[in-house]
Amino acid sequence: MHVDRFASALTPPLREMLSLSPAGAWMAVLLAGSASAQWPQFGGEHRDFHSSVTGLADGWPESGPKKKWERALGGGYSSVVADGALLFTMYRSGDDEVVVALDAETGATKWEHKYPDASGQAPNSTPTVAGDRLYTLGFSGVLCALEKTSGKLAWSHDLVREYGAKSPQYGFASSPLVHGESLILPIGGAGYGVAAFAVADGKLLWHAHDLREFYASPILIEVGGETQLVVLAQEQIVGLKPETGEMLWSEPIPGEQNIATPVWGADGLLCVTAGAEGSVGLKLSKKDGKTHVERAWKNELQISQTTVVRVGDHLYGSTGDPACVTAIDARTGAVAWREPGFSVANLVAGDGKLVLFDYEGVVALGTAGPDGFRVSSRASLMNAHAFTPPSLAGKCLYLRDQEKIVALDLGSPN
């Protein structure tokens, strides 16, 4: 979830998942995407805000990295999905919500799919590409499956009207997750906390639980050889069977609006930074055919709204009040360091580097370790209220604020 309007209701920010590890092998299977997709969904190929790219420049001039193109775009917090020669995102235009496909080389519009939305609010959720389809979720709960090359509508559901889904206070925000032949999504409400639809025709496959008030996107993990669906909801985090929705485990996570998506590591640690009482590390294991959850650590640092990346044994993200880039030891929960210098920011990792994009429109390149964050380059390129996570597809970085979208070449020092 990535919405600046939460700032008045919640304490400071963070988000996301995993480390560079053997997890990548099975995550590539679990998080099915298009074979051509460089950044097929929220958080990239493995939903961890890591890119496998190499050859990024070590620094930029003061003017910033080389700009491939820039264009106007309406308001929205939906990040950019990259699939071959096409990019996808969502925005607000007057009384309509719009799904748009752009040419990756020029930014030109290839197609748009519009539908009326009475909320007047900008969309939050990020599209998901899988196979030849694009799956989107609007602010008011309109779920669409579109042909990715043409924008033709394959099927759709109004989650509120058809299933009585309870809209979160700040609108639907979770990004759809494709697992095999099903599309899984938290939707909220009695018996419809989480639901799965057939990717082919949109048929409802299962629905379960009374969970609600979702902002984080669901993730898939593997515990003792079993694939599990992890969903962060109001006051709790749960593990479900993705094939049926059966509850496997549940742990309390205090907070009316838990926003940051959990961070999973191949060492069996699930780190949750969004709780109102701080962050926790949960150790998951299988014993006697059941999942056991132990609290490995707890700290008082809430990193609630922006992306979190795990590199090695540390989690890197951004907090507020005051705004700092910070590191947490994923094994112990100890705060390794907090460094000021940026507004609240989203992070993405690639080629041994961290790219930071903050709320004021500043983009920076640096490296991080247990001893601190070393910035090699920074530039102010976008307008304020830039709270959409960046997307790193190949060597191209895609950024957006509430007025425009820009494509930057990070492979060239300019």
C-alpha positions as CSV (number, residue, x, y, z in Angstrom):
1,M,0.0,0.0,0.0
2,H,1.4,3.5,-0.7
3,V,-0.8,6.4,0.2
4,D,0.4,9.8,1.5
5,R,-3.1,10.5,3.0
6,F,-2.4,7.8,5.7
7,A,0.2,10.1,7.2
8,S,-2.4,12.0,9.1
9,A,-3.9,8.8,10.6
10,L,-0.8,6.7,11.2
11,T,2.7,6.8,12.5
12,P,5.6,6.5,10.0
13,P,6.3,4.1,7.2
14,L,7.8,0.8,5.5
15,R,7.1,-2.4,3.5
16,E,7.9,-5.7,1.8
17,M,9.7,-9.0,1.9
18,L,12.7,-11.4,1.4
19,S,16.4,-11.7,0.9
20,L,18.6,-12.7,-2.0
21,S,18.8,-16.4,-1.3
22,P,17.8,-19.9,-2.5
23,A,14.3,-18.7,-2.0
24,G,14.4,-17.2,-5.5
25,A,14.3,-20.7,-7.1
26,W,10.9,-21.7,-5.6
27,M,9.5,-18.1,-5.6
28,A,9.9,-18.0,-9.3
29,V,7.4,-20.9,-9.5
30,L,5.1,-19.7,-6.7
31,L,4.7,-16.2,-8.0
32,A,3.8,-17.0,-11.6
33,G,4.3,-14.2,-14.1
34,S,4.8,-13.7,-17.8
35,A,8.0,-15.1,-19.2
36,S,8.8,-11.7,-20.7
37,A,8.0,-9.7,-17.6
38,Q,10.9,-7.9,-16.0
39,W,8.7,-6.4,-13.2
40,P,5.4,-8.3,-13.4
41,Q,3.7,-7.3,-10.1
42,F,4.0,-5.3,-6.9
43,G,7.5,-5.7,-5.7
44,G,8.9,-7.2,-8.9
45,E,9.4,-10.8,-9.9
46,H,9.5,-12.2,-6.3
47,R,7.5,-9.5,-4.5
48,D,10.6,-8.6,-2.6
49,F,11.6,-5.3,-4.3
50,H,14.8,-7.0,-5.6
51,S,15.9,-6.9,-9.2
52,S,18.4,-9.3,-10.7
53,V,19.9,-6.6,-12.9
54,T,23.6,-6.1,-13.2
55,G,25.7,-3.3,-14.8
56,L,24.1,-0.4,-13.0
57,A,26.2,2.8,-13.0
58,D,28.0,3.5,-9.7
59,G,26.9,7.1,-9.7
60,W,25.2,10.0,-11.6
61,P,25.9,13.7,-12.2
62,E,24.0,16.3,-10.1
63,S,21.3,16.4,-12.8
64,G,20.5,12.8,-12.1
65,P,20.5,9.6,-14.3
66,K,19.9,9.8,-18.0
67,K,16.2,10.4,-18.7
68,K,14.7,8.1,-21.4
69,W,11.3,9.9,-21.4
70,E,8.8,11.7,-19.3
71,R,5.0,12.2,-19.7
72,A,2.0,13.5,-17.9
73,L,-0.2,11.0,-16.0
74,G,-3.1,11.4,-13.7
75,G,-3.1,10.9,-9.9
76,G,-2.5,7.4,-8.5
77,Y,-0.3,5.3,-6.2
78,S,-0.3,2.3,-8.4
79,S,3.3,1.4,-9.3
80,V,4.5,0.5,-12.7
81,V,4.5,-3.1,-14.1
82,A,6.9,-3.9,-16.9
83,D,6.3,-6.8,-19.3
84,G,8.4,-6.9,-22.5
85,A,7.7,-3.8,-24.6
86,L,4.7,-2.8,-22.4
87,L,4.3,-1.0,-19.1
88,F,1.1,-0.9,-17.1
89,T,-0.3,1.2,-14.2
90,M,-3.5,2.9,-13.1
91,Y,-4.5,6.5,-12.6
92,R,-7.5,8.8,-12.0
93,S,-9.0,10.9,-14.8
94,G,-12.1,13.0,-13.9
95,D,-14.9,10.6,-12.9
96,D,-13.1,7.6,-14.3
97,E,-10.5,5.1,-13.1
98,V,-8.1,4.2,-15.9
99,V,-5.9,1.2,-16.5
100,V,-3.2,2.2,-19.0
101,A,-0.6,0.4,-21.2
102,L,2.4,2.4,-22.3
103,D,5.2,1.8,-24.8
104,A,8.3,1.0,-22.7
105,E,10.6,2.8,-25.1
106,T,8.7,6.1,-25.5
107,G,6.0,6.3,-22.8
108,A,3.3,6.6,-25.5
109,T,-0.2,5.3,-24.7
110,K,-0.9,1.9,-26.3
111,W,-4.3,1.4,-24.9
112,E,-6.6,2.4,-22.0
113,H,-9.4,0.7,-20.1
114,K,-11.7,3.2,-18.3
115,Y,-14.7,2.7,-16.0
116,P,-16.6,5.1,-13.8
117,D,-15.6,5.4,-10.1
118,A,-17.7,7.6,-7.8
119,S,-15.1,7.7,-5.0
120,G,-13.1,10.6,-6.5
121,Q,-10.0,9.0,-5.2
122,A,-6.8,7.8,-7.0
123,P,-6.2,4.1,-7.3
124,N,-3.8,2.4,-4.8
125,S,-3.3,-1.2,-6.1
126,T,-0.6,-2.3,-8.5
127,P,-1.6,-4.4,-11.5
128,T,-0.3,-8.0,-11.9
129,V,0.8,-9.6,-15.2
130,A,0.5,-13.4,-15.7
131,G,0.4,-15.1,-19.0
132,D,-1.5,-13.0,-21.6
133,R,-3.6,-11.2,-18.9
134,L,-3.4,-8.2,-16.7
135,Y,-5.2,-8.2,-13.4
136,T,-6.2,-4.9,-11.7
137,L,-8.1,-3.8,-8.6
138,G,-9.6,-0.3,-8.3
139,F,-10.1,2.0,-5.3
140,S,-13.7,1.0,-4.9
141,G,-13.2,-2.7,-5.5
142,V,-13.6,-3.3,-9.2
143,L,-11.5,-6.3,-10.2
144,C,-10.6,-6.6,-13.9
145,A,-8.9,-9.2,-16.1
146,L,-7.7,-7.6,-19.3
147,E,-5.9,-8.9,-22.4
148,K,-2.5,-7.3,-22.0
149,T,-1.9,-6.5,-25.6
150,S,-5.2,-4.9,-26.4
151,G,-6.9,-3.9,-23.1
152,K,-10.0,-6.0,-24.0
153,L,-11.9,-6.9,-20.9
154,A,-11.9,-10.7,-20.3
155,W,-13.9,-10.6,-17.1
156,S,-14.6,-8.4,-14.1
157,H,-16.2,-8.3,-10.6
158,D,-17.5,-5.6,-8.4
159,L,-16.4,-7.0,-5.1
160,V,-18.6,-4.8,-3.0
161,R,-21.8,-5.2,-5.0
162,E,-21.4,-8.9,-5.8
163,Y,-19.8,-10.3,-2.6
164,G,-20.5,-7.6,0.1
165,A,-16.8,-6.9,0.4
166,K,-16.1,-4.2,3.0
167,S,-14.0,-1.4,1.5
168,P,-11.1,-0.4,3.7
169,Q,-11.2,3.1,5.1
170,Y,-8.7,4.3,2.5
171,G,-9.9,2.2,-0.4
172,F,-8.9,-1.2,-1.8
173,A,-5.2,-1.4,-2.0
174,S,-3.8,-4.9,-2.0
175,S,-2.3,-6.1,-5.3
176,P,-3.7,-9.3,-6.9
177,L,-1.6,-12.4,-6.6
178,V,-1.6,-15.2,-9.2
179,H,-0.9,-18.7,-8.0
180,G,-1.3,-21.4,-10.6
181,E,-4.7,-21.1,-12.2
182,S,-6.1,-18.9,-9.4
183,L,-6.1,-15.2,-8.6
184,I,-6.0,-14.6,-4.9
185,L,-7.0,-11.4,-3.2
186,P,-8.0,-10.1,0.2
187,I,-11.4,-8.4,-0.1
188,G,-12.8,-8.2,3.4
189,G,-16.1,-8.9,5.1
190,A,-17.9,-11.7,6.7
191,G,-16.8,-15.0,5.1
192,Y,-15.0,-13.1,2.4
193,G,-11.8,-12.0,4.1
194,V,-9.8,-13.7,1.4
195,A,-11.0,-15.1,-2.0
196,A,-9.7,-16.8,-5.0
197,F,-10.9,-16.6,-8.6
198,A,-10.2,-18.7,-11.7
199,V,-7.8,-16.7,-13.9
200,A,-9.5,-18.1,-17.0
201,D,-13.1,-16.9,-16.4
202,G,-13.2,-15.2,-13.0
203,K,-15.2,-17.9,-11.4
204,L,-15.2,-17.7,-7.6
205,L,-13.1,-20.7,-6.4
206,W,-13.2,-20.2,-2.6
207,H,-13.7,-17.6,0.0
208,A,-13.0,-17.7,3.8
209,H,-12.7,-15.9,7.1
210,D,-13.9,-12.6,8.5
211,L,-10.7,-10.6,8.0
212,R,-10.9,-7.0,6.9
213,E,-9.1,-3.6,6.5
214,F,-6.4,-4.8,4.1
215,Y,-3.7,-2.6,2.7
216,A,-0.7,-4.9,2.5
217,S,-0.4,-7.2,-0.5
218,P,-0.4,-11.0,0.1
219,I,2.7,-13.1,-0.4
220,L,3.5,-16.8,-0.8
221,I,6.1,-18.5,1.3
222,E,7.3,-22.1,1.8
223,V,7.4,-23.7,5.2
224,G,8.7,-27.2,5.5
225,G,8.0,-27.9,1.8
226,E,4.4,-26.5,2.0
227,T,3.3,-23.4,0.1
228,Q,1.5,-21.0,2.3
229,L,-0.4,-17.7,1.6
230,V,0.4,-15.0,4.1
231,V,-2.1,-12.2,4.6
232,L,-1.7,-9.2,6.9
233,A,-5.1,-7.8,8.1
234,Q,-6.4,-5.7,10.9
235,E,-5.0,-6.8,14.2
236,Q,-3.5,-10.1,12.9
237,I,-1.4,-11.9,10.3
238,V,-2.5,-15.3,9.0
239,G,-1.2,-18.2,7.0
240,L,-3.6,-20.0,4.7
241,K,-3.6,-22.8,2.2
242,P,-3.7,-21.1,-1.2
243,E,-5.7,-23.9,-2.8
244,T,-8.6,-23.7,-0.3
245,G,-8.2,-20.8,2.1
246,E,-7.9,-23.1,5.1
247,M,-6.3,-21.4,8.1
248,L,-2.9,-22.8,9.0
249,W,-1.9,-20.3,11.7
250,S,-2.7,-16.9,13.0
251,E,-0.7,-14.4,15.1
252,P,-1.9,-11.1,16.6
253,I,-0.4,-7.9,15.1
254,P,-1.9,-4.9,16.9
255,G,-3.0,-2.2,14.6
256,E,-6.3,-1.0,13.0
257,Q,-4.5,-0.4,9.7
258,N,-1.5,-2.6,9.2
259,I,0.0,-1.5,5.9
260,A,3.5,-2.7,5.2
261,T,3.7,-6.1,3.5
262,P,5.6,-8.7,5.6
263,V,9.2,-9.7,4.7
264,W,9.9,-13.4,4.3
265,G,13.4,-14.9,4.3
266,A,14.7,-18.3,3.4
267,D,15.8,-18.8,7.0
268,G,12.2,-19.1,8.0
269,L,11.9,-15.7,9.5
270,L,8.8,-13.6,8.7
271,C,9.4,-10.0,9.7
272,V,6.4,-7.7,10.2
273,T,7.2,-4.0,10.6
274,A,3.7,-2.5,10.4
275,G,2.3,-3.2,13.9
276,A,1.2,-0.3,16.0
277,E,3.4,-1.6,18.9
278,G,6.5,-2.1,16.8
279,S,8.1,-4.7,14.6
280,V,8.2,-8.5,15.2
281,G,10.2,-11.4,13.8
282,L,8.2,-14.7,13.6
283,K,10.0,-18.0,13.2
284,L,8.0,-20.5,11.2
285,S,8.6,-24.2,11.1
286,K,6.7,-27.5,10.5
287,K,6.4,-30.1,13.3
288,D,4.1,-33.1,13.3
289,G,2.5,-31.8,10.1
290,K,1.5,-28.4,11.6
291,T,3.0,-25.0,11.3
292,H,4.5,-23.7,14.5
293,V,5.0,-19.9,15.0
294,E,7.5,-18.6,17.6
295,R,8.2,-14.9,18.3
296,A,12.0,-14.6,17.6
297,W,12.1,-10.9,18.5
298,K,10.2,-7.7,19.0
299,N,11.2,-4.1,18.9
300,E,9.4,-0.7,19.2
301,L,10.3,0.5,15.8
302,Q,7.2,0.8,13.5
303,I,8.1,0.9,9.8
304,S,4.6,1.0,8.6
305,Q,3.9,2.2,5.0
306,T,6.8,2.0,2.6
307,T,8.9,-0.8,1.0
308,V,11.3,-2.8,3.1
309,V,14.1,-4.9,1.4
310,R,16.0,-7.6,3.1
311,V,19.7,-8.0,2.0
312,G,21.6,-10.7,3.8
313,D,20.8,-10.5,7.5
314,H,19.4,-6.9,7.5
315,L,16.1,-5.2,6.6
316,Y,16.4,-1.8,5.0
317,G,13.6,0.8,4.9
318,S,12.5,4.2,5.9
319,T,10.8,5.6,9.0
320,G,9.3,8.9,9.9
321,D,9.1,11.4,12.8
322,P,11.8,12.2,12.1
323,A,12.3,10.7,8.6
324,C,15.3,8.3,8.5
325,V,16.7,5.5,6.5
326,T,17.1,2.6,8.9
327,A,18.4,-0.9,9.2
328,I,17.1,-3.8,11.4
329,D,18.9,-7.0,12.1
330,A,16.4,-9.6,10.8
331,R,17.7,-12.2,13.2
332,T,17.5,-10.3,16.4
333,G,15.3,-7.2,15.8
334,A,18.1,-4.9,16.9
335,V,18.1,-1.5,15.1
336,A,21.6,-1.3,13.5
337,W,21.3,2.4,12.6
338,R,19.0,5.3,11.6
339,E,20.3,8.0,9.3
340,P,18.5,11.2,8.4
341,G,18.8,13.1,5.1
342,F,15.7,12.0,3.2
343,S,12.0,12.3,3.5
344,V,9.9,9.1,3.9
345,A,11.1,6.9,1.1
346,N,10.6,3.7,-0.8
347,L,13.6,1.4,-1.6
348,V,14.4,-1.1,-4.3
349,A,17.6,-3.3,-4.4
350,G,19.7,-4.3,-7.4
351,D,23.3,-5.0,-8.5
352,G,24.5,-4.7,-4.9
353,K,22.9,-1.2,-4.6
354,L,19.9,0.5,-3.1
355,V,17.8,3.0,-5.0
356,L,15.8,5.3,-2.9
357,F,12.8,7.4,-3.9
358,D,11.4,9.8,-1.3
359,Y,8.1,11.6,-0.8
360,E,9.6,14.9,-1.9
361,G,10.6,13.5,-5.3
362,V,14.3,12.9,-4.6
363,V,15.9,9.8,-6.1
364,A,19.2,8.5,-4.7
365,L,21.7,5.7,-5.3
366,G,23.8,4.1,-2.6
367,T,24.9,1.0,-0.8
368,A,24.0,-0.2,2.7
369,G,25.4,-2.5,5.3
370,P,25.3,-3.2,9.0
371,D,27.4,0.0,9.6
372,G,25.3,2.5,7.6
373,F,24.0,3.9,4.3
374,R,26.5,5.4,1.9
375,V,24.9,7.7,-0.8
376,S,26.8,8.0,-4.0
377,S,24.3,10.1,-6.0
378,R,21.1,12.0,-5.5
379,A,18.9,14.3,-7.6
380,S,15.5,16.0,-7.2
381,L,13.5,14.9,-10.2
382,M,9.8,14.7,-9.3
383,N,7.2,16.7,-7.4
384,A,6.2,16.3,-3.8
385,H,3.6,13.7,-2.8
386,A,5.7,11.0,-4.6
387,F,4.7,8.0,-2.6
388,T,4.6,5.3,-5.2
389,P,7.3,2.6,-5.0
390,P,9.8,2.6,-7.8
391,S,10.0,-0.2,-10.4
392,L,13.4,-1.4,-11.6
393,A,12.9,-3.3,-14.9
394,G,16.3,-4.2,-16.4
395,K,18.4,-1.1,-16.1
396,C,15.3,1.2,-16.4
397,L,13.9,2.8,-13.3
398,Y,10.2,4.0,-13.5
399,L,9.0,6.7,-11.1
400,R,5.7,8.6,-10.7
401,D,4.3,11.3,-8.7
402,Q,0.7,12.6,-8.8
403,E,1.2,14.4,-12.2
404,K,3.7,12.5,-14.3
405,I,5.8,9.4,-14.9
406,V,9.4,9.2,-15.9
407,A,11.8,6.5,-17.2
408,L,15.4,6.7,-16.1
409,D,18.4,4.8,-17.5
410,L,20.4,3.6,-14.5
411,G,22.9,1.8,-16.7
412,S,24.5,4.9,-17.9
413,P,26.4,7.5,-15.8
414,N,24.8,10.1,-18.2
